[in-house]
């Protein structure tokens, strides 16, 4: 089974999560999601694996969140997912996917449960 990490090399939590995987002999597929954003349907699939709502996977402190008025409670889940696909820096990082399981590496050790 392939383990995938949605990775931002500039993020210390993302780097620590990747190192944690590698220390355990796992060579994950690395998706630099800022350069190759996941499509909306993939984000929706991962949200299902995480058991989270779109807003729970969003970096609400980002300027883009405020600029796009994504705090509006009237926005649909699909609108929030489309915003993440269009502006991937809104996606909380890192996300690790292992088959039909996923976890956000905050803290990095939280991904160990899905390995």
Biopython code that builds the backbone (N, CA, C, O; Angstrom):
import numpy as np
from Bio.PDB.StructureBuilder import StructureBuilder

atoms = [
    (1, "UNK", "N", (0.847, -1.184, 0.000)),
    (1, "UNK", "CA", (0.000, 0.000, 0.000)),
    (1, "UNK", "C", (0.888, 1.241, 0.000)),
    (1, "UNK", "O", (1.900, 1.288, 0.699)),
    (2, "UNK", "N", (0.507, 2.234, -0.779)),
    (2, "UNK", "CA", (1.283, 3.457, -0.890)),
    (2, "UNK", "C", (0.828, 4.465, 0.157)),
    (2, "UNK", "O", (-0.363, 4.731, 0.313)),
    (3, "UNK", "N", (1.794, 5.012, 0.860)),
    (3, "UNK", "CA", (1.532, 6.103, 1.797)),
    (3, "UNK", "C", (1.860, 7.399, 1.056)),
    (3, "UNK", "O", (2.907, 7.511, 0.418)),
    (4, "UNK", "N", (0.961, 8.366, 1.148)),
    (4, "UNK", "CA", (1.143, 9.659, 0.498)),
    (4, "UNK", "C", (1.133, 10.753, 1.549)),
    (4, "UNK", "O", (0.369, 10.692, 2.513)),
    (5, "UNK", "N", (1.982, 11.752, 1.362)),
    (5, "UNK", "CA", (1.975, 12.916, 2.235)),
    (5, "UNK", "C", (1.762, 14.164, 1.397)),
    (5, "UNK", "O", (2.464, 14.390, 0.411)),
    (6, "UNK", "N", (0.781, 14.979, 1.797)),
    (6, "UNK", "CA", (0.616, 16.302, 1.203)),
    (6, "UNK", "C", (1.595, 17.177, 1.968)),
    (6, "UNK", "O", (1.369, 17.502, 3.134)),
    (7, "UNK", "N", (2.682, 17.556, 1.310)),
    (7, "UNK", "CA", (3.857, 18.105, 1.975)),
    (7, "UNK", "C", (4.166, 19.529, 1.534)),
    (7, "UNK", "O", (4.061, 19.879, 0.358)),
    (8, "UNK", "N", (4.552, 20.338, 2.519)),
    (8, "UNK", "CA", (5.089, 21.664, 2.255)),
    (8, "UNK", "C", (6.460, 21.700, 2.923)),
    (8, "UNK", "O", (6.539, 21.766, 4.150)),
    (9, "UNK", "N", (7.539, 21.657, 2.145)),
    (9, "UNK", "CA", (8.874, 21.584, 2.730)),
    (9, "UNK", "C", (9.250, 22.798, 3.580)),
    (9, "UNK", "O", (10.208, 22.727, 4.350)),
    (10, "UNK", "N", (8.528, 23.896, 3.461)),
    (10, "UNK", "CA", (8.808, 25.080, 4.275)),
    (10, "UNK", "C", (8.184, 24.981, 5.670)),
    (10, "UNK", "O", (8.490, 25.792, 6.544)),
    (11, "UNK", "N", (7.320, 24.000, 5.878)),
    (11, "UNK", "CA", (6.592, 23.853, 7.143)),
    (11, "UNK", "C", (7.323, 22.881, 8.066)),
    (11, "UNK", "O", (7.610, 21.750, 7.675)),
    (12, "UNK", "N", (7.621, 23.314, 9.276)),
    (12, "UNK", "CA", (8.358, 22.456, 10.214)),
    (12, "UNK", "C", (7.563, 21.204, 10.578)),
    (12, "UNK", "O", (8.155, 20.133, 10.715)),
    (13, "UNK", "N", (6.255, 21.300, 10.739)),
    (13, "UNK", "CA", (5.434, 20.122, 11.069)),
    (13, "UNK", "C", (5.431, 19.135, 9.907)),
    (13, "UNK", "O", (5.459, 17.922, 10.113)),
    (14, "UNK", "N", (5.396, 19.656, 8.698)),
    (14, "UNK", "CA", (5.417, 18.805, 7.522)),
    (14, "UNK", "C", (6.764, 18.085, 7.405)),
    (14, "UNK", "O", (6.810, 16.888, 7.123)),
    (15, "UNK", "N", (7.844, 18.812, 7.620)),
    (15, "UNK", "CA", (9.172, 18.191, 7.578)),
    (15, "UNK", "C", (9.315, 17.142, 8.680)),
    (15, "UNK", "O", (9.867, 16.067, 8.445)),
    (16, "UNK", "N", (8.821, 17.447, 9.874)),
    (16, "UNK", "CA", (8.921, 16.502, 10.991)),
    (16, "UNK", "C", (8.088, 15.245, 10.723)),
    (16, "UNK", "O", (8.503, 14.141, 11.076)),
    (17, "UNK", "N", (6.931, 15.407, 10.108)),
    (17, "UNK", "CA", (6.083, 14.255, 9.791)),
    (17, "UNK", "C", (6.748, 13.389, 8.734)),
    (17, "UNK", "O", (6.745, 12.164, 8.850)),
    (18, "UNK", "N", (7.312, 14.001, 7.712)),
    (18, "UNK", "CA", (8.016, 13.248, 6.678)),
    (18, "UNK", "C", (9.193, 12.495, 7.304)),
    (18, "UNK", "O", (9.410, 11.326, 6.988)),
    (19, "UNK", "N", (9.946, 13.142, 8.179)),
    (19, "UNK", "CA", (11.087, 12.489, 8.837)),
    (19, "UNK", "C", (10.610, 11.308, 9.684)),
    (19, "UNK", "O", (11.259, 10.263, 9.714)),
    (20, "UNK", "N", (9.494, 11.473, 10.361)),
    (20, "UNK", "CA", (8.925, 10.401, 11.187)),
    (20, "UNK", "C", (8.588, 9.176, 10.329)),
    (20, "UNK", "O", (8.862, 8.042, 10.721)),
    (21, "UNK", "N", (7.997, 9.415, 9.165)),
    (21, "UNK", "CA", (7.682, 8.318, 8.248)),
    (21, "UNK", "C", (8.967, 7.630, 7.784)),
    (21, "UNK", "O", (9.072, 6.404, 7.803)),
    (22, "UNK", "N", (9.932, 8.434, 7.372)),
    (22, "UNK", "CA", (11.183, 7.882, 6.850)),
    (22, "UNK", "C", (11.946, 7.109, 7.928)),
    (22, "UNK", "O", (12.579, 6.096, 7.629)),
    (23, "UNK", "N", (11.894, 7.580, 9.188)),
    (23, "UNK", "CA", (12.544, 6.871, 10.294)),
    (23, "UNK", "C", (11.955, 5.473, 10.487)),
    (23, "UNK", "O", (12.617, 4.572, 11.003)),
    (24, "UNK", "N", (10.713, 5.311, 10.067)),
    (24, "UNK", "CA", (10.036, 4.020, 10.188)),
    (24, "UNK", "C", (10.140, 3.191, 8.914)),
    (24, "UNK", "O", (9.428, 2.200, 8.753)),
    (25, "UNK", "N", (11.019, 3.593, 8.018)),
    (25, "UNK", "CA", (11.255, 2.841, 6.796)),
    (25, "UNK", "C", (10.203, 3.045, 5.728)),
    (25, "UNK", "O", (10.130, 2.272, 4.773)),
    (26, "UNK", "N", (9.393, 4.069, 5.874)),
    (26, "UNK", "CA", (8.344, 4.353, 4.893)),
    (26, "UNK", "C", (8.847, 5.452, 3.958)),
    (26, "UNK", "O", (9.247, 6.530, 4.397)),
    (27, "UNK", "N", (8.818, 5.156, 2.677)),
    (27, "UNK", "CA", (9.188, 6.146, 1.661)),
    (27, "UNK", "C", (7.892, 6.603, 0.989)),
    (27, "UNK", "O", (7.482, 6.036, -0.024)),
    (28, "UNK", "N", (7.254, 7.620, 1.550)),
    (28, "UNK", "CA", (5.950, 8.010, 1.020)),
    (28, "UNK", "C", (6.034, 8.691, -0.342)),
    (28, "UNK", "O", (7.059, 9.252, -0.728)),
    (29, "UNK", "N", (4.931, 8.617, -1.037)),
    (29, "UNK", "CA", (4.779, 9.432, -2.240)),
    (29, "UNK", "C", (4.583, 10.855, -1.725)),
    (29, "UNK", "O", (3.696, 11.104, -0.909)),
    (30, "UNK", "N", (5.399, 11.776, -2.193)),
    (30, "UNK", "CA", (5.338, 13.153, -1.708)),
    (30, "UNK", "C", (4.605, 14.013, -2.721)),
    (30, "UNK", "O", (5.038, 14.167, -3.863)),
    (31, "UNK", "N", (3.485, 14.568, -2.278)),
    (31, "UNK", "CA", (2.736, 15.498, -3.117)),
    (31, "UNK", "C", (2.991, 16.894, -2.567)),
    (31, "UNK", "O", (2.508, 17.250, -1.493)),
    (32, "UNK", "N", (3.748, 17.669, -3.311)),
    (32, "UNK", "CA", (3.960, 19.068, -2.920)),
    (32, "UNK", "C", (2.711, 19.818, -3.345)),
    (32, "UNK", "O", (2.622, 20.373, -4.440)),
    (33, "UNK", "N", (1.756, 19.809, -2.436)),
    (33, "UNK", "CA", (0.401, 20.240, -2.775)),
    (33, "UNK", "C", (0.300, 21.717, -3.151)),
    (33, "UNK", "O", (-0.675, 22.120, -3.784)),
    (34, "UNK", "N", (1.287, 22.532, -2.775)),
    (34, "UNK", "CA", (1.250, 23.933, -3.195)),
    (34, "UNK", "C", (1.601, 24.060, -4.674)),
    (34, "UNK", "O", (1.134, 24.975, -5.353)),
    (35, "UNK", "N", (2.432, 23.133, -5.172)),
    (35, "UNK", "CA", (2.836, 23.135, -6.575)),
    (35, "UNK", "C", (1.883, 22.315, -7.443)),
    (35, "UNK", "O", (1.615, 22.665, -8.592)),
    (36, "UNK", "N", (1.373, 21.214, -6.872)),
    (36, "UNK", "CA", (0.431, 20.333, -7.581)),
    (36, "UNK", "C", (-0.792, 20.136, -6.696)),
    (36, "UNK", "O", (-0.917, 19.106, -6.034)),
    (37, "UNK", "N", (-1.697, 21.115, -6.679)),
    (37, "UNK", "CA", (-2.842, 21.029, -5.775)),
    (37, "UNK", "C", (-3.733, 19.821, -6.081)),
    (37, "UNK", "O", (-3.972, 19.488, -7.242)),
    (38, "UNK", "N", (-4.219, 19.173, -5.017)),
    (38, "UNK", "CA", (-5.175, 18.095, -5.251)),
    (38, "UNK", "C", (-6.466, 18.671, -5.826)),
    (38, "UNK", "O", (-6.843, 19.804, -5.528)),
    (39, "UNK", "N", (-7.125, 17.883, -6.640)),
    (39, "UNK", "CA", (-8.409, 18.305, -7.208)),
    (39, "UNK", "C", (-9.477, 18.273, -6.127)),
    (39, "UNK", "O", (-9.313, 17.626, -5.093)),
    (40, "UNK", "N", (-10.570, 18.978, -6.378)),
    (40, "UNK", "CA", (-11.649, 19.072, -5.397)),
    (40, "UNK", "C", (-12.170, 17.697, -4.984)),
    (40, "UNK", "O", (-12.461, 17.479, -3.808)),
    (41, "UNK", "N", (-12.292, 16.765, -5.936)),
    (41, "UNK", "CA", (-12.821, 15.447, -5.575)),
    (41, "UNK", "C", (-11.857, 14.680, -4.675)),
    (41, "UNK", "O", (-12.296, 13.899, -3.831)),
    (42, "UNK", "N", (-10.554, 14.890, -4.841)),
    (42, "UNK", "CA", (-9.570, 14.245, -3.975)),
    (42, "UNK", "C", (-9.612, 14.863, -2.571)),
    (42, "UNK", "O", (-9.503, 14.152, -1.572)),
    (43, "UNK", "N", (-9.769, 16.175, -2.503)),
    (43, "UNK", "CA", (-9.906, 16.831, -1.196)),
    (43, "UNK", "C", (-11.145, 16.304, -0.484)),
    (43, "UNK", "O", (-11.103, 16.010, 0.711)),
    (44, "UNK", "N", (-12.244, 16.184, -1.216)),
    (44, "UNK", "CA", (-13.477, 15.659, -0.616)),
    (44, "UNK", "C", (-13.287, 14.225, -0.125)),
    (44, "UNK", "O", (-13.771, 13.867, 0.948)),
    (45, "UNK", "N", (-12.585, 13.407, -0.903)),
    (45, "UNK", "CA", (-12.326, 12.014, -0.501)),
    (45, "UNK", "C", (-11.503, 11.976, 0.787)),
    (45, "UNK", "O", (-11.806, 11.215, 1.706)),
    (46, "UNK", "N", (-10.472, 12.796, 0.841)),
    (46, "UNK", "CA", (-9.598, 12.826, 2.018)),
    (46, "UNK", "C", (-10.357, 13.357, 3.234)),
    (46, "UNK", "O", (-10.163, 12.866, 4.345)),
    (47, "UNK", "N", (-11.206, 14.340, 3.036)),
    (47, "UNK", "CA", (-12.028, 14.824, 4.150)),
    (47, "UNK", "C", (-12.881, 13.690, 4.719)),
    (47, "UNK", "O", (-13.046, 13.577, 5.934)),
    (48, "UNK", "N", (-13.419, 12.855, 3.832)),
    (48, "UNK", "CA", (-14.188, 11.694, 4.276)),
    (48, "UNK", "C", (-13.337, 10.728, 5.081)),
    (48, "UNK", "O", (-13.786, 10.197, 6.097)),
    (49, "UNK", "N", (-12.104, 10.498, 4.629)),
    (49, "UNK", "CA", (-11.198, 9.606, 5.359)),
    (49, "UNK", "C", (-10.838, 10.195, 6.721)),
    (49, "UNK", "O", (-10.698, 9.467, 7.704)),
    (50, "UNK", "N", (-10.689, 11.511, 6.769)),
    (50, "UNK", "CA", (-10.334, 12.185, 8.017)),
    (50, "UNK", "C", (-11.527, 12.295, 8.971)),
    (50, "UNK", "O", (-11.359, 12.430, 10.183)),
    (51, "UNK", "N", (-12.734, 12.236, 8.397)),
    (51, "UNK", "CA", (-13.924, 12.457, 9.209)),
    (51, "UNK", "C", (-14.041, 13.919, 9.640)),
    (51, "UNK", "O", (-14.517, 14.216, 10.736)),
    (52, "UNK", "N", (-13.605, 14.819, 8.773)),
    (52, "UNK", "CA", (-13.632, 16.250, 9.077)),
    (52, "UNK", "C", (-14.478, 17.002, 8.069)),
    (52, "UNK", "O", (-14.686, 16.556, 6.941)),
    (53, "UNK", "N", (-14.953, 18.141, 8.503)),
    (53, "UNK", "CA", (-15.638, 19.048, 7.582)),
    (53, "UNK", "C", (-14.561, 19.859, 6.854)),
    (53, "UNK", "O", (-13.424, 19.934, 7.320)),
    (54, "UNK", "N", (-14.912, 20.463, 5.717)),
    (54, "UNK", "CA", (-13.911, 21.243, 4.992)),
    (54, "UNK", "C", (-13.261, 22.326, 5.856)),
    (54, "UNK", "O", (-12.045, 22.512, 5.806)),
    (55, "UNK", "N", (-14.052, 23.027, 6.632)),
    (55, "UNK", "CA", (-13.490, 24.115, 7.424)),
    (55, "UNK", "C", (-12.474, 23.602, 8.454)),
    (55, "UNK", "O", (-11.553, 24.324, 8.834)),
    (56, "UNK", "N", (-12.648, 22.360, 8.899)),
    (56, "UNK", "CA", (-11.720, 21.771, 9.870)),
    (56, "UNK", "C", (-10.360, 21.442, 9.258)),
    (56, "UNK", "O", (-9.408, 21.157, 9.984)),
    (57, "UNK", "N", (-10.263, 21.480, 7.941)),
    (57, "UNK", "CA", (-8.989, 21.228, 7.262)),
    (57, "UNK", "C", (-8.407, 22.519, 6.680)),
    (57, "UNK", "O", (-7.417, 22.492, 5.949)),
    (58, "UNK", "N", (-9.032, 23.636, 7.014)),
    (58, "UNK", "CA", (-8.599, 24.908, 6.439)),
    (58, "UNK", "C", (-7.739, 25.697, 7.417)),
    (58, "UNK", "O", (-7.956, 25.681, 8.629)),
    (59, "UNK", "N", (-6.769, 26.378, 6.855)),
    (59, "UNK", "CA", (-5.919, 27.278, 7.633)),
    (59, "UNK", "C", (-6.649, 28.627, 7.687)),
    (59, "UNK", "O", (-6.487, 29.482, 6.817)),
    (60, "UNK", "N", (-7.445, 28.779, 8.728)),
    (60, "UNK", "CA", (-8.316, 29.953, 8.828)),
    (60, "UNK", "C", (-7.562, 31.244, 9.113)),
    (60, "UNK", "O", (-8.137, 32.327, 9.006)),
    (61, "UNK", "N", (-6.286, 31.149, 9.473)),
    (61, "UNK", "CA", (-5.492, 32.342, 9.721)),
    (61, "UNK", "C", (-4.848, 32.919, 8.470)),
    (61, "UNK", "O", (-4.259, 34.000, 8.514)),
    (62, "UNK", "N", (-4.955, 32.212, 7.367)),
    (62, "UNK", "CA", (-4.359, 32.690, 6.107)),
    (62, "UNK", "C", (-5.112, 33.926, 5.593)),
    (62, "UNK", "O", (-6.332, 34.023, 5.722)),
    (63, "UNK", "N", (-4.361, 34.861, 5.012)),
    (63, "UNK", "CA", (-4.986, 36.046, 4.413)),
    (63, "UNK", "C", (-6.021, 35.648, 3.370)),
    (63, "UNK", "O", (-7.073, 36.278, 3.259)),
    (64, "UNK", "N", (-5.720, 34.601, 2.607)),
    (64, "UNK", "CA", (-6.651, 34.152, 1.557)),
    (64, "UNK", "C", (-8.001, 33.750, 2.146)),
    (64, "UNK", "O", (-9.038, 33.934, 1.509)),
    (65, "UNK", "N", (-7.991, 33.202, 3.358)),
    (65, "UNK", "CA", (-9.244, 32.811, 4.016)),
    (65, "UNK", "C", (-10.108, 34.051, 4.256)),
    (65, "UNK", "O", (-11.313, 34.048, 4.004)),
    (66, "UNK", "N", (-9.468, 35.094, 4.743)),
    (66, "UNK", "CA", (-10.193, 36.343, 5.011)),
    (66, "UNK", "C", (-10.566, 37.039, 3.706)),
    (66, "UNK", "O", (-11.695, 37.500, 3.536)),
    (67, "UNK", "N", (-9.597, 37.111, 2.781)),
    (67, "UNK", "CA", (-9.817, 37.813, 1.516)),
    (67, "UNK", "C", (-10.963, 37.200, 0.710)),
    (67, "UNK", "O", (-11.712, 37.913, 0.042)),
    (68, "UNK", "N", (-11.091, 35.881, 0.778)),
    (68, "UNK", "CA", (-12.146, 35.191, 0.027)),
    (68, "UNK", "C", (-13.434, 35.059, 0.839)),
    (68, "UNK", "O", (-14.399, 34.443, 0.388)),
    (69, "UNK", "N", (-13.442, 35.636, 2.031)),
    (69, "UNK", "CA", (-14.616, 35.622, 2.928)),
    (69, "UNK", "C", (-15.098, 34.195, 3.196)),
    (69, "UNK", "O", (-16.297, 33.915, 3.177)),
    (70, "UNK", "N", (-14.139, 33.302, 3.445)),
    (70, "UNK", "CA", (-14.481, 31.897, 3.642)),
    (70, "UNK", "C", (-15.028, 31.606, 5.036)),
    (70, "UNK", "O", (-15.465, 30.488, 5.308)),
    (71, "UNK", "N", (-15.006, 32.591, 5.910)),
    (71, "UNK", "CA", (-15.602, 32.433, 7.229)),
    (71, "UNK", "C", (-17.122, 32.537, 7.207)),
    (71, "UNK", "O", (-17.771, 32.309, 8.227)),
    (72, "UNK", "N", (-17.692, 32.876, 6.061)),
    (72, "UNK", "CA", (-19.136, 32.992, 5.901)),
    (72, "UNK", "C", (-19.788, 31.639, 6.158)),
    (72, "UNK", "O", (-19.573, 30.684, 5.412)),
    (73, "UNK", "N", (-20.585, 31.566, 7.217)),
    (73, "UNK", "CA", (-21.228, 30.302, 7.605)),
    (73, "UNK", "C", (-22.196, 29.795, 6.539)),
    (73, "UNK", "O", (-22.569, 28.622, 6.560)),
    (74, "UNK", "N", (-22.603, 30.644, 5.621)),
    (74, "UNK", "CA", (-23.546, 30.244, 4.583)),
    (74, "UNK", "C", (-22.898, 29.513, 3.411)),
    (74, "UNK", "O", (-23.600, 29.006, 2.536)),
    (75, "UNK", "N", (-21.573, 29.454, 3.384)),
    (75, "UNK", "CA", (-20.897, 28.772, 2.274)),
    (75, "UNK", "C", (-21.079, 27.258, 2.378)),
    (75, "UNK", "O", (-21.016, 26.689, 3.468)),
    (76, "UNK", "N", (-21.301, 26.628, 1.258)),
    (76, "UNK", "CA", (-21.475, 25.171, 1.228)),
    (76, "UNK", "C", (-20.133, 24.476, 1.365)),
    (76, "UNK", "O", (-19.081, 25.071, 1.133)),
    (77, "UNK", "N", (-20.186, 23.197, 1.748)),
    (77, "UNK", "CA", (-18.964, 22.400, 1.809)),
    (77, "UNK", "C", (-18.273, 22.387, 0.450)),
    (77, "UNK", "O", (-17.049, 22.492, 0.372)),
    (78, "UNK", "N", (-19.057, 22.259, -0.622)),
    (78, "UNK", "CA", (-18.435, 22.194, -1.947)),
    (78, "UNK", "C", (-17.738, 23.509, -2.290)),
    (78, "UNK", "O", (-16.702, 23.492, -2.955)),
    (79, "UNK", "N", (-18.277, 24.643, -1.855)),
    (79, "UNK", "CA", (-17.625, 25.927, -2.103)),
    (79, "UNK", "C", (-16.297, 26.009, -1.344)),
    (79, "UNK", "O", (-15.314, 26.533, -1.867)),
    (80, "UNK", "N", (-16.269, 25.492, -0.119)),
    (80, "UNK", "CA", (-15.036, 25.499, 0.664)),
    (80, "UNK", "C", (-13.997, 24.565, 0.049)),
    (80, "UNK", "O", (-12.811, 24.892, -0.001)),
    (81, "UNK", "N", (-14.446, 23.407, -0.416)),
    (81, "UNK", "CA", (-13.533, 22.456, -1.064)),
    (81, "UNK", "C", (-12.968, 23.054, -2.345)),
    (81, "UNK", "O", (-11.775, 22.920, -2.617)),
    (82, "UNK", "N", (-13.799, 23.702, -3.123)),
    (82, "UNK", "CA", (-13.333, 24.367, -4.355)),
    (82, "UNK", "C", (-12.314, 25.450, -4.020)),
    (82, "UNK", "O", (-11.337, 25.629, -4.748)),
    (83, "UNK", "N", (-12.533, 26.176, -2.920)),
    (83, "UNK", "CA", (-11.584, 27.213, -2.513)),
    (83, "UNK", "C", (-10.231, 26.592, -2.163)),
    (83, "UNK", "O", (-9.187, 27.152, -2.498)),
    (84, "UNK", "N", (-10.244, 25.439, -1.490)),
    (84, "UNK", "CA", (-8.985, 24.770, -1.153)),
    (84, "UNK", "C", (-8.271, 24.282, -2.409)),
    (84, "UNK", "O", (-7.046, 24.365, -2.500)),
    (85, "UNK", "N", (-9.026, 23.778, -3.373)),
    (85, "UNK", "CA", (-8.420, 23.308, -4.617)),
    (85, "UNK", "C", (-7.809, 24.477, -5.394)),
    (85, "UNK", "O", (-6.747, 24.341, -6.002)),
    (86, "UNK", "N", (-8.486, 25.619, -5.368)),
    (86, "UNK", "CA", (-8.014, 26.790, -6.100)),
    (86, "UNK", "C", (-6.885, 27.525, -5.367)),
    (86, "UNK", "O", (-6.033, 28.156, -5.992)),
    (87, "UNK", "N", (-6.896, 27.432, -4.035)),
    (87, "UNK", "CA", (-5.906, 28.131, -3.206)),
    (87, "UNK", "C", (-5.358, 27.122, -2.202)),
    (87, "UNK", "O", (-5.769, 27.124, -1.042)),
    (88, "UNK", "N", (-4.434, 26.260, -2.631)),
    (88, "UNK", "CA", (-4.016, 25.144, -1.785)),
    (88, "UNK", "C", (-3.343, 25.541, -0.475)),
    (88, "UNK", "O", (-3.264, 24.723, 0.442)),
    (89, "UNK", "N", (-2.852, 26.788, -0.365)),
    (89, "UNK", "CA", (-2.247, 27.166, 0.914)),
    (89, "UNK", "C", (-3.290, 27.216, 2.029)),
    (89, "UNK", "O", (-2.940, 27.331, 3.204)),
    (90, "UNK", "N", (-4.558, 27.132, 1.666)),
    (90, "UNK", "CA", (-5.622, 27.071, 2.668)),
    (90, "UNK", "C", (-5.710, 25.698, 3.343)),
    (90, "UNK", "O", (-6.346, 25.566, 4.389)),
    (91, "UNK", "N", (-5.078, 24.677, 2.756)),
    (91, "UNK", "CA", (-5.166, 23.318, 3.283)),
    (91, "UNK", "C", (-4.188, 23.159, 4.449)),
    (91, "UNK", "O", (-2.999, 23.455, 4.329)),
    (92, "UNK", "N", (-4.716, 22.686, 5.573)),
    (92, "UNK", "CA", (-3.847, 22.391, 6.718)),
    (92, "UNK", "C", (-2.870, 21.308, 6.313)),
    (92, "UNK", "O", (-3.200, 20.426, 5.521)),
    (93, "UNK", "N", (-1.680, 21.375, 6.852)),
    (93, "UNK", "CA", (-0.630, 20.443, 6.469)),
    (93, "UNK", "C", (0.041, 19.887, 7.698)),
    (93, "UNK", "O", (-0.047, 20.453, 8.788)),
    (94, "UNK", "N", (0.703, 18.787, 7.509)),
    (94, "UNK", "CA", (0.666, 17.858, 6.380)),
    (94, "UNK", "C", (-0.495, 16.881, 6.541)),
    (94, "UNK", "O", (-0.958, 16.626, 7.653)),
    (95, "UNK", "N", (-0.948, 16.350, 5.439)),
    (95, "UNK", "CA", (-1.949, 15.276, 5.457)),
    (95, "UNK", "C", (-1.241, 14.014, 4.983)),
    (95, "UNK", "O", (-0.552, 14.024, 3.963)),
    (96, "UNK", "N", (-1.415, 12.931, 5.728)),
    (96, "UNK", "CA", (-0.851, 11.641, 5.344)),
    (96, "UNK", "C", (-2.012, 10.700, 5.051)),
    (96, "UNK", "O", (-2.954, 10.585, 5.836)),
    (97, "UNK", "N", (-1.924, 10.032, 3.909)),
    (97, "UNK", "CA", (-2.971, 9.106, 3.466)),
    (97, "UNK", "C", (-2.354, 7.731, 3.318)),
    (97, "UNK", "O", (-1.310, 7.568, 2.687)),
    (98, "UNK", "N", (-3.010, 6.747, 3.907)),
    (98, "UNK", "CA", (-2.562, 5.360, 3.816)),
    (98, "UNK", "C", (-3.797, 4.516, 3.510)),
    (98, "UNK", "O", (-4.554, 4.157, 4.413)),
    (99, "UNK", "N", (-3.993, 4.201, 2.220)),
    (99, "UNK", "CA", (-5.157, 3.416, 1.826)),
    (99, "UNK", "C", (-6.451, 4.149, 2.136)),
    (99, "UNK", "O", (-6.713, 5.224, 1.595)),
    (100, "UNK", "N", (-7.267, 3.552, 3.021)),
    (100, "UNK", "CA", (-8.556, 4.164, 3.351)),
    (100, "UNK", "C", (-8.498, 4.902, 4.690)),
    (100, "UNK", "O", (-9.520, 5.080, 5.354)),
    (101, "UNK", "N", (-7.293, 5.330, 5.079)),
    (101, "UNK", "CA", (-7.116, 6.086, 6.315)),
    (101, "UNK", "C", (-6.317, 7.345, 6.015)),
    (101, "UNK", "O", (-5.502, 7.376, 5.093)),
    (102, "UNK", "N", (-6.562, 8.374, 6.802)),
    (102, "UNK", "CA", (-5.804, 9.621, 6.649)),
    (102, "UNK", "C", (-5.679, 10.285, 8.009)),
    (102, "UNK", "O", (-6.492, 10.056, 8.904)),
    (103, "UNK", "N", (-4.652, 11.112, 8.151)),
    (103, "UNK", "CA", (-4.433, 11.868, 9.380)),
    (103, "UNK", "C", (-3.687, 13.148, 9.049)),
    (103, "UNK", "O", (-2.931, 13.216, 8.080)),
    (104, "UNK", "N", (-3.915, 14.154, 9.867)),
    (104, "UNK", "CA", (-3.177, 15.402, 9.756)),
    (104, "UNK", "C", (-2.026, 15.324, 10.753)),
    (104, "UNK", "O", (-2.231, 14.987, 11.919)),
    (105, "UNK", "N", (-0.829, 15.633, 10.297)),
    (105, "UNK", "CA", (0.363, 15.522, 11.127)),
    (105, "UNK", "C", (0.558, 16.689, 12.078)),
    (105, "UNK", "O", (1.603, 17.339, 12.064)),
    (106, "UNK", "N", (-0.425, 16.951, 12.889)),
    (106, "UNK", "CA", (-0.367, 18.000, 13.921)),
    (106, "UNK", "C", (-0.917, 17.412, 15.202)),
    (106, "UNK", "O", (-2.131, 17.412, 15.403)),
    (107, "UNK", "N", (-0.068, 16.916, 16.063)),
    (107, "UNK", "CA", (1.379, 16.806, 15.967)),
    (107, "UNK", "C", (1.785, 15.686, 15.002)),
    (107, "UNK", "O", (0.955, 14.854, 14.638)),
    (108, "UNK", "N", (3.051, 15.663, 14.587)),
    (108, "UNK", "CA", (3.486, 14.645, 13.626)),
    (108, "UNK", "C", (3.149, 13.215, 14.056)),
    (108, "UNK", "O", (2.820, 12.386, 13.208)),
    (109, "UNK", "N", (3.223, 12.917, 15.330)),
    (109, "UNK", "CA", (2.974, 11.562, 15.822)),
    (109, "UNK", "C", (1.539, 11.096, 15.589)),
    (109, "UNK", "O", (1.258, 9.900, 15.664)),
    (110, "UNK", "N", (0.633, 12.023, 15.310)),
    (110, "UNK", "CA", (-0.763, 11.629, 15.087)),
    (110, "UNK", "C", (-0.932, 10.753, 13.850)),
    (110, "UNK", "O", (-1.954, 10.081, 13.711)),
    (111, "UNK", "N", (0.053, 10.747, 12.947)),
    (111, "UNK", "CA", (-0.063, 9.921, 11.750)),
    (111, "UNK", "C", (0.280, 8.452, 12.032)),
    (111, "UNK", "O", (-0.027, 7.581, 11.218)),
    (112, "UNK", "N", (0.907, 8.174, 13.166)),
    (112, "UNK", "CA", (1.311, 6.800, 13.460)),
    (112, "UNK", "C", (0.120, 5.857, 13.552)),
    (112, "UNK", "O", (0.241, 4.668, 13.257)),
    (113, "UNK", "N", (-1.025, 6.382, 13.960)),
    (113, "UNK", "CA", (-2.236, 5.549, 14.099)),
    (113, "UNK", "C", (-2.730, 4.960, 12.794)),
    (113, "UNK", "O", (-3.460, 3.969, 12.806)),
    (114, "UNK", "N", (-2.350, 5.545, 11.669)),
    (114, "UNK", "CA", (-2.868, 5.062, 10.380)),
    (114, "UNK", "C", (-1.865, 4.221, 9.612)),
    (114, "UNK", "O", (-2.144, 3.790, 8.493)),
    (115, "UNK", "N", (-0.693, 3.983, 10.205)),
    (115, "UNK", "CA", (0.353, 3.237, 9.488)),
    (115, "UNK", "C", (0.229, 1.741, 9.724)),
    (115, "UNK", "O", (1.026, 0.964, 9.197)),
]
sb = StructureBuilder()
sb.init_structure("model")
sb.init_model(0)
sb.init_chain("A")
sb.init_seg("    ")
for serial, (resi, resn, name, xyz) in enumerate(atoms, 1):
    if name == "N":
        sb.init_residue(resn, " ", resi, " ")
    sb.init_atom(name, np.array(xyz, "f"), 0.0, 1.0, " ", f" {name:<3s}", serial, name[0])
structure = sb.get_structure()
